[in-house]
């Protein structure tokens, strides 16, 4: 059963199935904004929460939930910038509540492609090596010292020694993160060692690709202003968290779901090439509130959904006309948490309770 909460321009879904949680407890996928008050709607036995990525419309209600429910497992993306962003969010809001903060730190589980929450569910994203700065999507071995020397000629003044010996902040004793997967074949210590190795390579790869991009940019040189260089570095670092979103497919004998966070076209194109059959699902949580930057007709044809669920507040940009037209063209039934309206009339009315062929109920909280 899927409960779709009206979180305005936010996401919050309660997914219940016999394979999830302790004693059949449900899984909450995202928490909406802080103003959506999702904590007042979730059941008392909620024990597991998945944060698909760090944006406020997905993580905003997490602190209220942690304060009002005894969450035993918090799933977040296996991707360094997202981990740091979520860690910063939690510390900024729970700094005075050390009991909850310490418990959450112990109960964090990092998810990446190939992991499973149960025998019916598969994590498809983030990638094992989610490198935004390298189109080959691989963590390569580089001469980091030479790379940093070259970058410093642009006036960056990097701490070469610290970067070369980089250690992930997750090694800090104050953050006892449980880097663990729901997979009995692997040990927690092995996962942790692998993660710290990848985190170091990730950081080194960032500087390597930054140096490569700076050198190839004809508009920049060692004589460029500090502001110009700083803007370029910031743009290079700025990976949208959307593409690090946890994408999860659930399939049993009766039903299949695809939860997508705000994953973008680049993510789906990678999955179409790598594992097209694993994308297919009867029920699609449309990514990013129906933004045209996240779906194409080719992607929808690969997923083959019968039902599309759009969580949005009916704003000017979400959902887009292009996405609504694609859903209609492909004969996909679309259900909405809020009206889609123009200045003069309503295009789509928000949805009430629906049932998908009597197999799995999908309830909309309005």
Secondary structure as UniProt FT lines:
FT   STRAND          2..5
FT   STRAND          13..15
FT   TURN            18..19
FT   TURN            22..23
FT   STRAND          27..29
FT   HELIX           34..36
FT   HELIX           38..40
FT   TURN            44..45
FT   STRAND          48..50
FT   HELIX           56..59
FT   TURN            60..61
FT   HELIX           62..68
FT   STRAND          73..77
FT   HELIX           80..94
FT   TURN            95..96
FT   HELIX           98..107
FT   STRAND          108..111
FT   TURN            113..114
FT   TURN            119..120
FT   STRAND          121..125
FT   TURN            128..129
FT   TURN            132..133
FT   TURN            135..136
FT   HELIX           144..152
FT   TURN            153..155
FT   HELIX           160..164
FT   HELIX           169..171
FT   TURN            173..174
FT   TURN            184..185
FT   HELIX           188..216
FT   TURN            218..219
FT   TURN            222..223
FT   HELIX           226..237
FT   HELIX           241..244
FT   STRAND          247..251
FT   STRAND          256..259
FT   TURN            261..262
FT   HELIX           265..279
FT   STRAND          283..285
FT   HELIX           287..290
FT   TURN            292..293
FT   HELIX           297..303
FT   STRAND          307..310
FT   HELIX           321..329
FT   TURN            330..331
FT   STRAND          333..336
FT   STRAND          340..341
FT   STRAND          346..348
FT   STRAND          354..356
FT   TURN            357..359
FT   STRAND          360..365
//
